[in-house]
Amino acid sequence: MYSQFKDDDGVVFIFADADGELLKSSKFMTGRKYEMPVYKVESNIPEQIFAGALPTTVIFDKRGRLSFKHEGVANYADQKMADFIQKLKITN
C-alpha cells in the first residue's frame, strides 16, 4: 500500500511505534525491506484512535476525521483498501 501511494501528495502514511521500542520497530521494518519510515510516539494517543492493540490501523480523511479503524493484522494489498483511500481523496 505504501509503495502504491508514497509519491501521492494527497496521502500520508505514519508508522508509529506505540510500544516504546523504536529501535525494534525500525529493525522490523528494515528486515522486511519495508520502505515506510517509523516515528516515535511523543505524547498520549486518544483512546478512540489507539486503545493498546498492536497493530492498529487508522485512516483519517482530509479534514482529520477518523474514517477507518482496524485492530489487528490487515491485508494492505487488498484492492478494497486502495479504493477506499482513493474515494476519500475525492469525496472529502
PDB file of N, CA, C and O in Angstrom:
ATOM      1  N   MET A   1       0.826  -1.183   0.000  1.00  0.00           N
ATOM      2  CA  MET A   1       0.000   0.000   0.000  1.00  0.00           C
ATOM      3  C   MET A   1       0.872   1.249   0.000  1.00  0.00           C
ATOM      4  O   MET A   1       0.623   2.181  -0.765  1.00  0.00           O
ATOM      5  N   TYR A   2       1.889   1.274   0.851  1.00  0.00           N
ATOM      6  CA  TYR A   2       2.777   2.433   0.904  1.00  0.00           C
ATOM      7  C   TYR A   2       3.435   2.669  -0.455  1.00  0.00           C
ATOM      8  O   TYR A   2       3.515   3.809  -0.913  1.00  0.00           O
ATOM      9  N   SER A   3       3.897   1.620  -1.089  1.00  0.00           N
ATOM     10  CA  SER A   3       4.546   1.753  -2.395  1.00  0.00           C
ATOM     11  C   SER A   3       3.589   2.347  -3.427  1.00  0.00           C
ATOM     12  O   SER A   3       4.001   3.127  -4.286  1.00  0.00           O
ATOM     13  N   GLN A   4       2.340   1.982  -3.340  1.00  0.00           N
ATOM     14  CA  GLN A   4       1.344   2.459  -4.290  1.00  0.00           C
ATOM     15  C   GLN A   4       1.082   3.958  -4.141  1.00  0.00           C
ATOM     16  O   GLN A   4       0.855   4.649  -5.134  1.00  0.00           O
ATOM     17  N   PHE A   5       1.113   4.464  -2.904  1.00  0.00           N
ATOM     18  CA  PHE A   5       0.741   5.853  -2.649  1.00  0.00           C
ATOM     19  C   PHE A   5       1.893   6.758  -2.200  1.00  0.00           C
ATOM     20  O   PHE A   5       1.666   7.941  -1.949  1.00  0.00           O
ATOM     21  N   LYS A   6       3.112   6.243  -2.093  1.00  0.00           N
ATOM     22  CA  LYS A   6       4.195   7.019  -1.491  1.00  0.00           C
ATOM     23  C   LYS A   6       4.519   8.317  -2.225  1.00  0.00           C
ATOM     24  O   LYS A   6       5.031   9.250  -1.607  1.00  0.00           O
ATOM     25  N   ASP A   7       4.241   8.402  -3.507  1.00  0.00           N
ATOM     26  CA  ASP A   7       4.514   9.623  -4.268  1.00  0.00           C
ATOM     27  C   ASP A   7       3.273  10.492  -4.442  1.00  0.00           C
ATOM     28  O   ASP A   7       3.307  11.487  -5.167  1.00  0.00           O
ATOM     29  N   ASP A   8       2.189  10.124  -3.786  1.00  0.00           N
ATOM     30  CA  ASP A   8       0.925  10.859  -3.872  1.00  0.00           C
ATOM     31  C   ASP A   8       0.877  11.886  -2.748  1.00  0.00           C
ATOM     32  O   ASP A   8       0.818  11.515  -1.576  1.00  0.00           O
ATOM     33  N   ASP A   9       0.901  13.171  -3.089  1.00  0.00           N
ATOM     34  CA  ASP A   9       0.885  14.232  -2.074  1.00  0.00           C
ATOM     35  C   ASP A   9      -0.416  14.273  -1.278  1.00  0.00           C
ATOM     36  O   ASP A   9      -0.481  14.923  -0.234  1.00  0.00           O
ATOM     37  N   GLY A  10      -1.448  13.590  -1.756  1.00  0.00           N
ATOM     38  CA  GLY A  10      -2.730  13.577  -1.071  1.00  0.00           C
ATOM     39  C   GLY A  10      -2.866  12.474  -0.036  1.00  0.00           C
ATOM     40  O   GLY A  10      -3.909  12.352   0.606  1.00  0.00           O
ATOM     41  N   VAL A  11      -1.819  11.667   0.133  1.00  0.00           N
ATOM     42  CA  VAL A  11      -1.862  10.555   1.077  1.00  0.00           C
ATOM     43  C   VAL A  11      -0.588  10.584   1.918  1.00  0.00           C
ATOM     44  O   VAL A  11       0.516  10.704   1.386  1.00  0.00           O
ATOM     45  N   VAL A  12      -0.751  10.472   3.230  1.00  0.00           N
ATOM     46  CA  VAL A  12       0.389  10.463   4.153  1.00  0.00           C
ATOM     47  C   VAL A  12       0.299   9.196   5.001  1.00  0.00           C
ATOM     48  O   VAL A  12      -0.755   8.880   5.552  1.00  0.00           O
ATOM     49  N   PHE A  13       1.415   8.475   5.098  1.00  0.00           N
ATOM     50  CA  PHE A  13       1.490   7.285   5.939  1.00  0.00           C
ATOM     51  C   PHE A  13       2.358   7.598   7.149  1.00  0.00           C
ATOM     52  O   PHE A  13       3.407   8.230   7.025  1.00  0.00           O
ATOM     53  N   ILE A  14       1.916   7.154   8.314  1.00  0.00           N
ATOM     54  CA  ILE A  14       2.711   7.287   9.535  1.00  0.00           C
ATOM     55  C   ILE A  14       2.722   5.934  10.223  1.00  0.00           C
ATOM     56  O   ILE A  14       1.671   5.407  10.589  1.00  0.00           O
ATOM     57  N   PHE A  15       3.900   5.377  10.397  1.00  0.00           N
ATOM     58  CA  PHE A  15       4.065   4.138  11.153  1.00  0.00           C
ATOM     59  C   PHE A  15       4.597   4.559  12.513  1.00  0.00           C
ATOM     60  O   PHE A  15       5.758   4.948  12.643  1.00  0.00           O
ATOM     61  N   ALA A  16       3.752   4.480  13.515  1.00  0.00           N
ATOM     62  CA  ALA A  16       4.128   4.951  14.849  1.00  0.00           C
ATOM     63  C   ALA A  16       4.438   3.778  15.765  1.00  0.00           C
ATOM     64  O   ALA A  16       3.655   2.835  15.881  1.00  0.00           O
ATOM     65  N   ASP A  17       5.590   3.855  16.410  1.00  0.00           N
ATOM     66  CA  ASP A  17       5.971   2.859  17.400  1.00  0.00           C
ATOM     67  C   ASP A  17       5.260   3.208  18.701  1.00  0.00           C
ATOM     68  O   ASP A  17       5.683   4.108  19.427  1.00  0.00           O
ATOM     69  N   ALA A  18       4.182   2.493  18.989  1.00  0.00           N
ATOM     70  CA  ALA A  18       3.345   2.812  20.153  1.00  0.00           C
ATOM     71  C   ALA A  18       3.736   2.048  21.405  1.00  0.00           C
ATOM     72  O   ALA A  18       3.189   2.313  22.476  1.00  0.00           O
ATOM     73  N   ASP A  19       4.665   1.108  21.303  1.00  0.00           N
ATOM     74  CA  ASP A  19       5.027   0.337  22.495  1.00  0.00           C
ATOM     75  C   ASP A  19       6.374   0.749  23.081  1.00  0.00           C
ATOM     76  O   ASP A  19       6.885   0.090  23.987  1.00  0.00           O
ATOM     77  N   GLY A  20       6.953   1.839  22.570  1.00  0.00           N
ATOM     78  CA  GLY A  20       8.170   2.376  23.159  1.00  0.00           C
ATOM     79  C   GLY A  20       9.450   1.664  22.781  1.00  0.00           C
ATOM     80  O   GLY A  20      10.464   1.804  23.466  1.00  0.00           O
ATOM     81  N   GLU A  21       9.419   0.900  21.697  1.00  0.00           N
ATOM     82  CA  GLU A  21      10.618   0.178  21.260  1.00  0.00           C
ATOM     83  C   GLU A  21      10.952   0.562  19.826  1.00  0.00           C
ATOM     84  O   GLU A  21      10.883  -0.261  18.913  1.00  0.00           O
ATOM     85  N   LEU A  22      11.316   1.829  19.647  1.00  0.00           N
ATOM     86  CA  LEU A  22      11.575   2.374  18.320  1.00  0.00           C
ATOM     87  C   LEU A  22      12.643   1.595  17.568  1.00  0.00           C
ATOM     88  O   LEU A  22      12.469   1.302  16.385  1.00  0.00           O
ATOM     89  N   LEU A  23      13.745   1.254  18.228  1.00  0.00           N
ATOM     90  CA  LEU A  23      14.814   0.513  17.566  1.00  0.00           C
ATOM     91  C   LEU A  23      14.309  -0.835  17.058  1.00  0.00           C
ATOM     92  O   LEU A  23      14.616  -1.232  15.934  1.00  0.00           O
ATOM     93  N   LYS A  24      13.547  -1.528  17.874  1.00  0.00           N
ATOM     94  CA  LYS A  24      12.998  -2.822  17.490  1.00  0.00           C
ATOM     95  C   LYS A  24      12.035  -2.669  16.294  1.00  0.00           C
ATOM     96  O   LYS A  24      12.055  -3.476  15.365  1.00  0.00           O
ATOM     97  N   SER A  25      11.208  -1.634  16.335  1.00  0.00           N
ATOM     98  CA  SER A  25      10.275  -1.390  15.230  1.00  0.00           C
ATOM     99  C   SER A  25      11.025  -1.060  13.945  1.00  0.00           C
ATOM    100  O   SER A  25      10.667  -1.545  12.872  1.00  0.00           O
ATOM    101  N   SER A  26      12.055  -0.244  14.053  1.00  0.00           N
ATOM    102  CA  SER A  26      12.864   0.119  12.880  1.00  0.00           C
ATOM    103  C   SER A  26      13.544  -1.104  12.282  1.00  0.00           C
ATOM    104  O   SER A  26      13.569  -1.266  11.062  1.00  0.00           O
ATOM    105  N   LYS A  27      14.096  -1.964  13.131  1.00  0.00           N
ATOM    106  CA  LYS A  27      14.738  -3.193  12.654  1.00  0.00           C
ATOM    107  C   LYS A  27      13.726  -4.106  11.970  1.00  0.00           C
ATOM    108  O   LYS A  27      14.045  -4.739  10.963  1.00  0.00           O
ATOM    109  N   PHE A  28      12.511  -4.179  12.506  1.00  0.00           N
ATOM    110  CA  PHE A  28      11.442  -4.978  11.908  1.00  0.00           C
ATOM    111  C   PHE A  28      11.170  -4.503  10.490  1.00  0.00           C
ATOM    112  O   PHE A  28      11.092  -5.308   9.562  1.00  0.00           O
ATOM    113  N   MET A  29      11.025  -3.189  10.327  1.00  0.00           N
ATOM    114  CA  MET A  29      10.728  -2.629   9.009  1.00  0.00           C
ATOM    115  C   MET A  29      11.890  -2.862   8.037  1.00  0.00           C
ATOM    116  O   MET A  29      11.672  -3.262   6.893  1.00  0.00           O
ATOM    117  N   THR A  30      13.107  -2.616   8.485  1.00  0.00           N
ATOM    118  CA  THR A  30      14.286  -2.800   7.650  1.00  0.00           C
ATOM    119  C   THR A  30      14.470  -4.261   7.268  1.00  0.00           C
ATOM    120  O   THR A  30      14.776  -4.574   6.117  1.00  0.00           O
ATOM    121  N   GLY A  31      14.285  -5.153   8.231  1.00  0.00           N
ATOM    122  CA  GLY A  31      14.450  -6.580   7.995  1.00  0.00           C
ATOM    123  C   GLY A  31      13.494  -7.139   6.965  1.00  0.00           C
ATOM    124  O   GLY A  31      13.808  -8.117   6.286  1.00  0.00           O
ATOM    125  N   ARG A  32      12.342  -6.530   6.846  1.00  0.00           N
ATOM    126  CA  ARG A  32      11.351  -6.980   5.860  1.00  0.00           C
ATOM    127  C   ARG A  32      11.368  -6.128   4.591  1.00  0.00           C
ATOM    128  O   ARG A  32      10.526  -6.279   3.706  1.00  0.00           O
ATOM    129  N   LYS A  33      12.357  -5.224   4.528  1.00  0.00           N
ATOM    130  CA  LYS A  33      12.532  -4.343   3.374  1.00  0.00           C
ATOM    131  C   LYS A  33      11.326  -3.441   3.132  1.00  0.00           C
ATOM    132  O   LYS A  33      11.015  -3.099   1.991  1.00  0.00           O
ATOM    133  N   TYR A  34      10.649  -3.058   4.215  1.00  0.00           N
ATOM    134  CA  TYR A  34       9.566  -2.082   4.128  1.00  0.00           C
ATOM    135  C   TYR A  34      10.190  -0.693   4.084  1.00  0.00           C
ATOM    136  O   TYR A  34      11.104  -0.397   4.854  1.00  0.00           O
ATOM    137  N   GLU A  35       9.709   0.144   3.204  1.00  0.00           N
ATOM    138  CA  GLU A  35      10.279   1.466   2.998  1.00  0.00           C
ATOM    139  C   GLU A  35       9.691   2.539   3.911  1.00  0.00           C
ATOM    140  O   GLU A  35      10.272   3.616   4.038  1.00  0.00           O
ATOM    141  N   MET A  36       8.576   2.275   4.534  1.00  0.00           N
ATOM    142  CA  MET A  36       7.881   3.293   5.309  1.00  0.00           C
ATOM    143  C   MET A  36       8.665   3.677   6.560  1.00  0.00           C
ATOM    144  O   MET A  36       9.118   2.804   7.301  1.00  0.00           O
ATOM    145  N   PRO A  37       8.830   4.987   6.799  1.00  0.00           N
ATOM    146  CA  PRO A  37       9.567   5.425   7.991  1.00  0.00           C
ATOM    147  C   PRO A  37       8.790   5.131   9.269  1.00  0.00           C
ATOM    148  O   PRO A  37       7.564   5.026   9.252  1.00  0.00           O
ATOM    149  N   VAL A  38       9.513   4.999  10.370  1.00  0.00           N
ATOM    150  CA  VAL A  38       8.915   4.722  11.675  1.00  0.00           C
ATOM    151  C   VAL A  38       9.100   5.953  12.554  1.00  0.00           C
ATOM    152  O   VAL A  38      10.186   6.530  12.607  1.00  0.00           O
ATOM    153  N   TYR A  39       8.039   6.350  13.238  1.00  0.00           N
ATOM    154  CA  TYR A  39       8.078   7.520  14.104  1.00  0.00           C
ATOM    155  C   TYR A  39       7.847   7.120  15.555  1.00  0.00           C
ATOM    156  O   TYR A  39       7.103   6.182  15.840  1.00  0.00           O
ATOM    157  N   LYS A  40       8.483   7.832  16.459  1.00  0.00           N
ATOM    158  CA  LYS A  40       8.330   7.608  17.891  1.00  0.00           C
ATOM    159  C   LYS A  40       7.142   8.428  18.393  1.00  0.00           C
ATOM    160  O   LYS A  40       7.001   9.604  18.058  1.00  0.00           O
ATOM    161  N   VAL A  41       6.301   7.801  19.191  1.00  0.00           N
ATOM    162  CA  VAL A  41       5.163   8.499  19.792  1.00  0.00           C
ATOM    163  C   VAL A  41       5.689   9.343  20.950  1.00  0.00           C
ATOM    164  O   VAL A  41       6.336   8.822  21.858  1.00  0.00           O
ATOM    165  N   GLU A  42       5.412  10.637  20.918  1.00  0.00           N
ATOM    166  CA  GLU A  42       5.930  11.567  21.924  1.00  0.00           C
ATOM    167  C   GLU A  42       4.866  12.034  22.918  1.00  0.00           C
ATOM    168  O   GLU A  42       5.182  12.762  23.859  1.00  0.00           O
ATOM    169  N   SER A  43       3.613  11.628  22.722  1.00  0.00           N
ATOM    170  CA  SER A  43       2.552  12.055  23.637  1.00  0.00           C
ATOM    171  C   SER A  43       1.481  10.974  23.684  1.00  0.00           C
ATOM    172  O   SER A  43       1.565   9.972  22.974  1.00  0.00           O
ATOM    173  N   ASN A  44       0.488  11.182  24.515  1.00  0.00           N
ATOM    174  CA  ASN A  44      -0.603  10.219  24.616  1.00  0.00           C
ATOM    175  C   ASN A  44      -1.449  10.241  23.350  1.00  0.00           C
ATOM    176  O   ASN A  44      -1.713  11.300  22.780  1.00  0.00           O
ATOM    177  N   ILE A  45      -1.867   9.062  22.924  1.00  0.00           N
ATOM    178  CA  ILE A  45      -2.748   8.930  21.773  1.00  0.00           C
ATOM    179  C   ILE A  45      -4.166   8.765  22.309  1.00  0.00           C
ATOM    180  O   ILE A  45      -4.390   7.924  23.180  1.00  0.00           O
ATOM    181  N   PRO A  46      -5.131   9.545  21.815  1.00  0.00           N
ATOM    182  CA  PRO A  46      -6.509   9.392  22.294  1.00  0.00           C
ATOM    183  C   PRO A  46      -7.002   7.957  22.143  1.00  0.00           C
ATOM    184  O   PRO A  46      -6.722   7.304  21.138  1.00  0.00           O
ATOM    185  N   GLU A  47      -7.729   7.473  23.130  1.00  0.00           N
ATOM    186  CA  GLU A  47      -8.173   6.079  23.135  1.00  0.00           C
ATOM    187  C   GLU A  47      -9.080   5.751  21.953  1.00  0.00           C
ATOM    188  O   GLU A  47      -9.102   4.604  21.506  1.00  0.00           O
ATOM    189  N   GLN A  48      -9.821   6.715  21.439  1.00  0.00           N
ATOM    190  CA  GLN A  48     -10.678   6.430  20.286  1.00  0.00           C
ATOM    191  C   GLN A  48      -9.845   6.077  19.057  1.00  0.00           C
ATOM    192  O   GLN A  48     -10.345   5.452  18.123  1.00  0.00           O
ATOM    193  N   ILE A  49      -8.570   6.479  19.060  1.00  0.00           N
ATOM    194  CA  ILE A  49      -7.677   6.159  17.951  1.00  0.00           C
ATOM    195  C   ILE A  49      -6.864   4.908  18.248  1.00  0.00           C
ATOM    196  O   ILE A  49      -6.731   4.036  17.390  1.00  0.00           O
ATOM    197  N   PHE A  50      -6.317   4.813  19.462  1.00  0.00           N
ATOM    198  CA  PHE A  50      -5.473   3.669  19.828  1.00  0.00           C
ATOM    199  C   PHE A  50      -5.733   3.286  21.271  1.00  0.00           C
ATOM    200  O   PHE A  50      -5.499   4.069  22.191  1.00  0.00           O
ATOM    201  N   ALA A  51      -6.229   2.051  21.456  1.00  0.00           N
ATOM    202  CA  ALA A  51      -6.566   1.566  22.797  1.00  0.00           C
ATOM    203  C   ALA A  51      -5.570   0.529  23.295  1.00  0.00           C
ATOM    204  O   ALA A  51      -5.818  -0.131  24.304  1.00  0.00           O
ATOM    205  N   GLY A  52      -4.440   0.375  22.598  1.00  0.00           N
ATOM    206  CA  GLY A  52      -3.411  -0.536  23.075  1.00  0.00           C
ATOM    207  C   GLY A  52      -3.198  -1.775  22.233  1.00  0.00           C
ATOM    208  O   GLY A  52      -2.212  -2.482  22.441  1.00  0.00           O
ATOM    209  N   ALA A  53      -4.084  -2.071  21.287  1.00  0.00           N
ATOM    210  CA  ALA A  53      -3.934  -3.256  20.443  1.00  0.00           C
ATOM    211  C   ALA A  53      -2.918  -2.979  19.342  1.00  0.00           C
ATOM    212  O   ALA A  53      -3.000  -1.969  18.644  1.00  0.00           O
ATOM    213  N   LEU A  54      -1.961  -3.892  19.199  1.00  0.00           N
ATOM    214  CA  LEU A  54      -0.945  -3.766  18.151  1.00  0.00           C
ATOM    215  C   LEU A  54      -1.089  -4.907  17.168  1.00  0.00           C
ATOM    216  O   LEU A  54      -1.218  -6.047  17.614  1.00  0.00           O
ATOM    217  N   PRO A  55      -1.078  -4.693  15.900  1.00  0.00           N
ATOM    218  CA  PRO A  55      -1.099  -3.379  15.264  1.00  0.00           C
ATOM    219  C   PRO A  55      -2.508  -2.799  15.241  1.00  0.00           C
ATOM    220  O   PRO A  55      -3.490  -3.534  15.342  1.00  0.00           O
ATOM    221  N   THR A  56      -2.601  -1.505  15.110  1.00  0.00           N
ATOM    222  CA  THR A  56      -3.858  -0.806  14.882  1.00  0.00           C
ATOM    223  C   THR A  56      -3.674   0.087  13.668  1.00  0.00           C
ATOM    224  O   THR A  56      -2.692   0.824  13.571  1.00  0.00           O
ATOM    225  N   THR A  57      -4.617   0.019  12.749  1.00  0.00           N
ATOM    226  CA  THR A  57      -4.601   0.865  11.556  1.00  0.00           C
ATOM    227  C   THR A  57      -5.703   1.893  11.686  1.00  0.00           C
ATOM    228  O   THR A  57      -6.849   1.552  11.981  1.00  0.00           O
ATOM    229  N   VAL A  58      -5.358   3.153  11.466  1.00  0.00           N
ATOM    230  CA  VAL A  58      -6.364   4.216  11.432  1.00  0.00           C
ATOM    231  C   VAL A  58      -6.166   5.023  10.155  1.00  0.00           C
ATOM    232  O   VAL A  58      -5.041   5.257   9.713  1.00  0.00           O
ATOM    233  N   ILE A  59      -7.270   5.435   9.584  1.00  0.00           N
ATOM    234  CA  ILE A  59      -7.236   6.265   8.383  1.00  0.00           C
ATOM    235  C   ILE A  59      -8.109   7.484   8.655  1.00  0.00           C
ATOM    236  O   ILE A  59      -9.256   7.376   9.087  1.00  0.00           O
ATOM    237  N   PHE A  60      -7.519   8.652   8.385  1.00  0.00           N
ATOM    238  CA  PHE A  60      -8.234   9.911   8.542  1.00  0.00           C
ATOM    239  C   PHE A  60      -8.507  10.503   7.165  1.00  0.00           C
ATOM    240  O   PHE A  60      -7.734  10.296   6.229  1.00  0.00           O
ATOM    241  N   ASP A  61      -9.604  11.235   7.045  1.00  0.00           N
ATOM    242  CA  ASP A  61      -9.852  11.940   5.788  1.00  0.00           C
ATOM    243  C   ASP A  61      -9.092  13.267   5.787  1.00  0.00           C
ATOM    244  O   ASP A  61      -8.365  13.570   6.734  1.00  0.00           O
ATOM    245  N   LYS A  62      -9.260  14.047   4.737  1.00  0.00           N
ATOM    246  CA  LYS A  62      -8.517  15.302   4.601  1.00  0.00           C
ATOM    247  C   LYS A  62      -8.849  16.303   5.697  1.00  0.00           C
ATOM    248  O   LYS A  62      -8.057  17.206   5.967  1.00  0.00           O
ATOM    249  N   ARG A  63      -9.987  16.161   6.322  1.00  0.00           N
ATOM    250  CA  ARG A  63     -10.398  17.089   7.373  1.00  0.00           C
ATOM    251  C   ARG A  63      -9.986  16.607   8.768  1.00  0.00           C
ATOM    252  O   ARG A  63     -10.302  17.244   9.773  1.00  0.00           O
ATOM    253  N   GLY A  64      -9.283  15.483   8.814  1.00  0.00           N
ATOM    254  CA  GLY A  64      -8.812  14.953  10.085  1.00  0.00           C
ATOM    255  C   GLY A  64      -9.823  14.092  10.818  1.00  0.00           C
ATOM    256  O   GLY A  64      -9.627  13.766  11.989  1.00  0.00           O
ATOM    257  N   ARG A  65     -10.894  13.724  10.148  1.00  0.00           N
ATOM    258  CA  ARG A  65     -11.918  12.869  10.769  1.00  0.00           C
ATOM    259  C   ARG A  65     -11.514  11.406  10.638  1.00  0.00           C
ATOM    260  O   ARG A  65     -11.027  10.970   9.595  1.00  0.00           O
ATOM    261  N   LEU A  66     -11.724  10.660  11.713  1.00  0.00           N
ATOM    262  CA  LEU A  66     -11.434   9.225  11.701  1.00  0.00           C
ATOM    263  C   LEU A  66     -12.401   8.548  10.739  1.00  0.00           C
ATOM    264  O   LEU A  66     -13.615   8.593  10.938  1.00  0.00           O
ATOM    265  N   SER A  67     -11.863   7.919   9.694  1.00  0.00           N
ATOM    266  CA  SER A  67     -12.692   7.300   8.663  1.00  0.00           C
ATOM    267  C   SER A  67     -12.643   5.778   8.695  1.00  0.00           C
ATOM    268  O   SER A  67     -13.534   5.113   8.168  1.00  0.00           O
ATOM    269  N   PHE A  68     -11.596   5.226   9.317  1.00  0.00           N
ATOM    270  CA  PHE A  68     -11.440   3.778   9.372  1.00  0.00           C
ATOM    271  C   PHE A  68     -10.540   3.439  10.552  1.00  0.00           C
ATOM    272  O   PHE A  68      -9.551   4.123  10.814  1.00  0.00           O
ATOM    273  N   LYS A  69     -10.899   2.372  11.259  1.00  0.00           N
ATOM    274  CA  LYS A  69     -10.054   1.873  12.342  1.00  0.00           C
ATOM    275  C   LYS A  69     -10.142   0.354  12.348  1.00  0.00           C
ATOM    276  O   LYS A  69     -11.226  -0.223  12.272  1.00  0.00           O
ATOM    277  N   HIS A  70      -8.977  -0.278  12.438  1.00  0.00           N
ATOM    278  CA  HIS A  70      -8.925  -1.744  12.490  1.00  0.00           C
ATOM    279  C   HIS A  70      -7.835  -2.160  13.463  1.00  0.00           C
ATOM    280  O   HIS A  70      -6.686  -1.737  13.340  1.00  0.00           O
ATOM    281  N   GLU A  71      -8.199  -2.985  14.423  1.00  0.00           N
ATOM    282  CA  GLU A  71      -7.220  -3.529  15.368  1.00  0.00           C
ATOM    283  C   GLU A  71      -6.846  -4.930  14.911  1.00  0.00           C
ATOM    284  O   GLU A  71      -7.715  -5.754  14.627  1.00  0.00           O
ATOM    285  N   GLY A  72      -5.550  -5.191  14.843  1.00  0.00           N
ATOM    286  CA  GLY A  72      -5.057  -6.485  14.382  1.00  0.00           C
ATOM    287  C   GLY A  72      -4.456  -6.366  12.999  1.00  0.00           C
ATOM    288  O   GLY A  72      -4.415  -5.281  12.417  1.00  0.00           O
ATOM    289  N   VAL A  73      -3.993  -7.476  12.481  1.00  0.00           N
ATOM    290  CA  VAL A  73      -3.349  -7.519  11.173  1.00  0.00           C
ATOM    291  C   VAL A  73      -4.389  -7.245  10.089  1.00  0.00           C
ATOM    292  O   VAL A  73      -5.514  -7.738  10.161  1.00  0.00           O
ATOM    293  N   ALA A  74      -4.012  -6.468   9.099  1.00  0.00           N
ATOM    294  CA  ALA A  74      -4.893  -6.153   7.972  1.00  0.00           C
ATOM    295  C   ALA A  74      -4.192  -6.516   6.673  1.00  0.00           C
ATOM    296  O   ALA A  74      -2.964  -6.586   6.617  1.00  0.00           O
ATOM    297  N   ASN A  75      -4.971  -6.742   5.644  1.00  0.00           N
ATOM    298  CA  ASN A  75      -4.429  -7.060   4.323  1.00  0.00           C
ATOM    299  C   ASN A  75      -4.324  -5.764   3.531  1.00  0.00           C
ATOM    300  O   ASN A  75      -5.294  -5.332   2.909  1.00  0.00           O
ATOM    301  N   TYR A  76      -3.158  -5.151   3.553  1.00  0.00           N
ATOM    302  CA  TYR A  76      -2.969  -3.875   2.877  1.00  0.00           C
ATOM    303  C   TYR A  76      -2.817  -4.029   1.366  1.00  0.00           C
ATOM    304  O   TYR A  76      -2.831  -3.033   0.643  1.00  0.00           O
ATOM    305  N   ALA A  77      -2.673  -5.244   0.887  1.00  0.00           N
ATOM    306  CA  ALA A  77      -2.602  -5.487  -0.549  1.00  0.00           C
ATOM    307  C   ALA A  77      -4.000  -5.601  -1.160  1.00  0.00           C
ATOM    308  O   ALA A  77      -4.141  -5.678  -2.381  1.00  0.00           O
ATOM    309  N   ASP A  78      -5.020  -5.611  -0.322  1.00  0.00           N
ATOM    310  CA  ASP A  78      -6.402  -5.735  -0.790  1.00  0.00           C
ATOM    311  C   ASP A  78      -6.790  -4.480  -1.579  1.00  0.00           C
ATOM    312  O   ASP A  78      -6.631  -3.362  -1.091  1.00  0.00           O
ATOM    313  N   GLN A  79      -7.286  -4.667  -2.766  1.00  0.00           N
ATOM    314  CA  GLN A  79      -7.672  -3.539  -3.624  1.00  0.00           C
ATOM    315  C   GLN A  79      -8.775  -2.703  -2.979  1.00  0.00           C
ATOM    316  O   GLN A  79      -8.883  -1.509  -3.256  1.00  0.00           O
ATOM    317  N   LYS A  80      -9.588  -3.308  -2.131  1.00  0.00           N
ATOM    318  CA  LYS A  80     -10.651  -2.558  -1.457  1.00  0.00           C
ATOM    319  C   LYS A  80     -10.075  -1.442  -0.588  1.00  0.00           C
ATOM    320  O   LYS A  80     -10.665  -0.366  -0.488  1.00  0.00           O
ATOM    321  N   MET A  81      -8.945  -1.689   0.030  1.00  0.00           N
ATOM    322  CA  MET A  81      -8.302  -0.677   0.878  1.00  0.00           C
ATOM    323  C   MET A  81      -7.796   0.474   0.006  1.00  0.00           C
ATOM    324  O   MET A  81      -7.988   1.638   0.358  1.00  0.00           O
ATOM    325  N   ALA A  82      -7.164   0.173  -1.105  1.00  0.00           N
ATOM    326  CA  ALA A  82      -6.678   1.211  -2.020  1.00  0.00           C
ATOM    327  C   ALA A  82      -7.847   2.003  -2.592  1.00  0.00           C
ATOM    328  O   ALA A  82      -7.764   3.224  -2.718  1.00  0.00           O
ATOM    329  N   ASP A  83      -8.921   1.327  -2.935  1.00  0.00           N
ATOM    330  CA  ASP A  83     -10.106   2.007  -3.456  1.00  0.00           C
ATOM    331  C   ASP A  83     -10.702   2.937  -2.405  1.00  0.00           C
ATOM    332  O   ASP A  83     -11.152   4.037  -2.727  1.00  0.00           O
ATOM    333  N   PHE A  84     -10.705   2.494  -1.149  1.00  0.00           N
ATOM    334  CA  PHE A  84     -11.231   3.313  -0.054  1.00  0.00           C
ATOM    335  C   PHE A  84     -10.414   4.599   0.079  1.00  0.00           C
ATOM    336  O   PHE A  84     -10.981   5.680   0.236  1.00  0.00           O
ATOM    337  N   ILE A  85      -9.098   4.487   0.016  1.00  0.00           N
ATOM    338  CA  ILE A  85      -8.243   5.660   0.110  1.00  0.00           C
ATOM    339  C   ILE A  85      -8.473   6.601  -1.067  1.00  0.00           C
ATOM    340  O   ILE A  85      -8.554   7.816  -0.888  1.00  0.00           O
ATOM    341  N   GLN A  86      -8.577   6.047  -2.257  1.00  0.00           N
ATOM    342  CA  GLN A  86      -8.862   6.875  -3.440  1.00  0.00           C
ATOM    343  C   GLN A  86     -10.198   7.603  -3.287  1.00  0.00           C
ATOM    344  O   GLN A  86     -10.314   8.777  -3.640  1.00  0.00           O
ATOM    345  N   LYS A  87     -11.198   6.908  -2.765  1.00  0.00           N
ATOM    346  CA  LYS A  87     -12.525   7.517  -2.577  1.00  0.00           C
ATOM    347  C   LYS A  87     -12.435   8.663  -1.557  1.00  0.00           C
ATOM    348  O   LYS A  87     -13.060   9.706  -1.746  1.00  0.00           O
ATOM    349  N   LEU A  88     -11.665   8.473  -0.483  1.00  0.00           N
ATOM    350  CA  LEU A  88     -11.505   9.538   0.499  1.00  0.00           C
ATOM    351  C   LEU A  88     -10.870  10.777  -0.128  1.00  0.00           C
ATOM    352  O   LEU A  88     -11.239  11.903   0.207  1.00  0.00           O
ATOM    353  N   LYS A  89      -9.934  10.576  -1.019  1.00  0.00           N
ATOM    354  CA  LYS A  89      -9.268  11.701  -1.671  1.00  0.00           C
ATOM    355  C   LYS A  89     -10.250  12.520  -2.508  1.00  0.00           C
ATOM    356  O   LYS A  89     -10.120  13.740  -2.605  1.00  0.00           O
ATOM    357  N   ILE A  90     -11.216  11.857  -3.103  1.00  0.00           N
ATOM    358  CA  ILE A  90     -12.155  12.511  -4.000  1.00  0.00           C
ATOM    359  C   ILE A  90     -13.335  13.141  -3.256  1.00  0.00           C
ATOM    360  O   ILE A  90     -13.765  14.244  -3.594  1.00  0.00           O
ATOM    361  N   THR A  91     -13.857  12.442  -2.247  1.00  0.00           N
ATOM    362  CA  THR A  91     -15.123  12.861  -1.643  1.00  0.00           C
ATOM    363  C   THR A  91     -14.975  13.828  -0.481  1.00  0.00           C
ATOM    364  O   THR A  91     -15.977  14.396  -0.048  1.00  0.00           O
ATOM    365  N   ASN A  92     -13.811  14.036   0.030  1.00  0.00           N
ATOM    366  CA  ASN A  92     -13.699  14.907   1.205  1.00  0.00           C
ATOM    367  C   ASN A  92     -12.951  16.169   0.909  1.00  0.00           C
ATOM    368  O   ASN A  92     -12.774  17.004   1.797  1.00  0.00           O
TER     369      ASN A  92
END
